[in-house]
Amino acid sequence: MKKIICMCGIVAVTGYKKALPLLINGLEKLEYRGYDSAGIAVINPDTKNIICNKAEGKLTNLLNNISNKHIHGTVGIGHTRWATHGKPEVKNAHPHIDSSGKVAVVQNGIIENYQELKDKLEKEGIRFNSDTDTEVIPHLIQKELLALNKLNLEKNGSTLLVALRNVISDLEGSYALAVLWADAPDSLVVARKQAPLIIGLGEGEFICASDTPAIANFTKIILPLEDEEIALLTPLGIEIYDSNNERQYRNPIHLHVSEQVIDKKDYKHYMLKEIYDQPDTAKYWIEKFLFKDSKTGQYQIDYPFDTEFFESIERIEIVACGTSKHAAMVGSFLLEQFSGIPTNVFYASEFRYSPPPLLPNTLTIGVTQSGETADTIAAINMEIKRRSSMSDEKYKPNLVAITNRMESSIGRQISNIIDIGAGVEIGVAATKTFFAQLLSFYGLAIKFAQIKGTQNNEIINQLISELTKLPPLIEELLEKHNKTSEKLAHDFFNIKDVIFLGRGINYPIALEGALKLKEISYIHAAGYPAGEMKHGPIALLDKKVPVISIATPGVVFDKVISNAQEAKARDSYLIGIAPECKGTEIFDYLMMIPETNEWISPLLAIVPLQLLSYHIAAHRGLDVDQPRNLAKSVTVE
Ligand code: M6R
């Protein structure tokens, strides 16, 4: 089947205020979710027509389109799109409108059976204007509305709700939807299935969006829609129904403070600001999760699960994608080597289709900063399902999620949550959330080592003491390397390939360094375990291919230095992420990090790598915060 995949951000408003500024403000905050095209539709209160405007490319193009137009309705929907299939053209931009021009729809997600539905509609004489999956929805709704009209149902929001409910029963896939109907001009109907949708409650008005930043300027009180719920919103109130058509009543929740702050300060890009947030990320973790037991004087980790939970665990499986997977790999190293628990890390997208055989007393950890990554959520759900069906208690699911977004799908679904508390991250390239995920794993590793007795108190205290020193250390690294990496970027911004090497606990840092560089600078970069070079990748090396090697004193230091020598012998320019010590004089350029306990070296080594990637991309004049083809949360498989 030809798939059109769209992640996107949606926003929808009803109330007494002009809809357009609220829609635009919301879309600006959601642009990180996709920026291939943008569009809005508002009901004109005088003519009861839908006014729709769309533009290819970034939101600014849409703003230029509508700058001279008077769009003054109070009910509207908006969309910012990310597509991997089908050109990002105006015709594919949302909102999509039915042939009568009365129904407008924005969607986030994918309708998997759209082709079948489209074929059927086309046979009935409906003409399609786009290549998207979404366009079937307004046509299907209009068809339902005509059928309901024959039953003499009133033209109001309740009828639109019935029509949408009937339509979604035919849809396969995942979606968050917002729908307008010109004949019910103060109503908005929204629905979700496996894609996020949050309702913000104002006074006599409501704003729905894919994510909280789009709501934060408007209200601090929110009501996240649960999976497979559908809701009717008018200025008079909200009605929410579950998939059995039962009316739902529940209390709203307050937005987490960190969900509200999106401020670039004086930084040129969010990414740089977020790299600079990392000392605060470390402070947050230390203050929130580390405490000293007054009786023993011993530091403890304050994670919200009881000791028995940790005691029963014999092995760990971690599912994650992208940068979160790299954090999980460092976590796995710590959990095995420090805490002695056998641990495996899986790409969530692979785990879903080739899960390992079930083993007893297993902890499954899902790591996702956004809490919305479709593959990670699906992998966790699959694990819940297959383990829940086992009769033996030992096989039952034990779950922990590590996320930055407590209001997200994963945050609401799983009760054992580690909130990494990094604050909203806008740059598509994850930086401070990676750092915060790493810290969460240090906490888990310490907790397991204490409970299982795999390390003595002295070693545990030493590690904790090193962790408490992180904030000033990271500040120093930022101070030192912002300028050095800018200079290096000047020399290297035109390179074509870069190799990143690391071993042991720093192998995942080599992978993360390479991912950071390629995703924002579009320079090919690959990370390898340094010892693997001679088994193939070394063939790539010559003077045009610089090698960045993470060499921190510890078990494999001498080996990493030897591997770097091998690269130097092939004329590669060698950049070292290492302390100034015996052995590191081999590097042509040293991005110095302090000599510390090897366990915490990943937390230091990542900082110069983030800065270097940032400056190379900035020097190339690229859109650092919104790199091409990417989006912040990948809500489709
Ligand atoms: O929200 P998640 O942590 O689940 O996101 C996973 C990946 O999509 C994400 O880390 C992606 O690789 C970033 N662009 C990396 O910078």
Boltz pocket constraint, residues with backbone or C-beta under 6 A from the ligand:
constraints:
  - pocket:
      binder: B
      contacts: [[A, 321], [A, 322], [A, 323], [A, 324], [A, 367], [A, 368], [A, 369], [A, 370], [A, 371], [A, 372], [A, 373], [A, 376], [A, 428], [A, 429], [A, 430], [A, 431], [A, 519], [A, 630], [A, 631], [A, 632], [A, 633], [A, 634]]
      max_distance: 6.0
